[in-house]
Amino acid sequence: MTSRTRLVLALASCTAALLAGLLHLRGAPPTGYSAIFAPRGVVPVAAALALVALGLCARRSRAGVALGWPAVVLLFWGSGGLALEGFRAFFAVTGIPAGEFAEVDVPGMVTRALAALAAVTTVLTTWDAARAARPVAAPGRRWPRYVALAMCVPYPSLKLYWWLGGTFGRPGGHAEGVPWMEVALFATGALVVLGLTGPWATGRLRPLLLAAGWLGSTAALTMGALMLFGTLGQLLGLTAGPVDLDAGAITGLVALTYGSWLLVGVALLAATLQAQDARRPVGPARLAVVGAG
């Protein structure tokens, strides 16, 4: 995929997110589970900022990179909760009994899905612009591997601790079984980051690893952004918030645990971008202009 194609996709997805966000803003206030998500104004503001950044990137302005990354952060916040909604949609479509967990805020989910798509495509174009501004492509760094591996431990460990009978921070009435899904998801994430930061990143598994990297980083970032910005908004009185601030020890425990999702997402995204660049030429030949094929 050329830089021009990525730019066009980013412009299209940000425009779609902007329109969806504006329509969602005109609708009824969110209720139920979606009341704890980002304020409805976040997506249109983020999409508009991203469109400005993309226009500047197309003109080879460094301001495009400076605006692009904040726009990405806001877009991921606006898409916060999308991973959970994916499970809700699954139960709603299949008809598997799940009670309230099978209810879906369709307009909100569409807006959040478009925001996530806009975030990913804006990342690609902003990354291209940042690389084009450097005379020589920097070698891949190892920090994404170490951060991701370390942050893949807290969440499944907490679930295992509660399953084994631990009581610190455990919600009342917690009686879940073996946390197979949590362990499997984070173990898979660890394997993906190992693959992206190792020799497999340029081998036959490259397409699969890149796809897994994009999917995993997007899911983790939407969850992490929901918890980080949602909690900050809750403290400032802007949103209902995702945590119970009066729950005692569990409040800090939940914040730290879900904060690990955000760090996993950042590290996995960095590893994916570095792996994606692994086959690109370096030096003068890399000085392609964003927006030129």
Secondary structure, DSSP 8 states (H G I E B T S, - for coil): --HHHHHHHHHHHHHHHHHHHHHHHHS----GGGGGS--TTHHHHHHHHHHHHHHHHHTT-HHHHHHHHHHHHHHHHHTTTHHHHHHHHHHHHH----GGGG---HHHHHHHHHHHHHHHHHHHHHHHHHHHTSSS-----SHHHHHHHHHTSHHHHHHHHHHTT--TT--TT------HHHHHHHHHHHHHHHHHTSGGGGSTTHHHHHHHHHHHHHHHHHHHHHHHHHHHHHHTTSS--SS-TTSTHHHHHHHHHHHHHHHHHHHHHHHHHHHHTTTS--GGGG---TT--
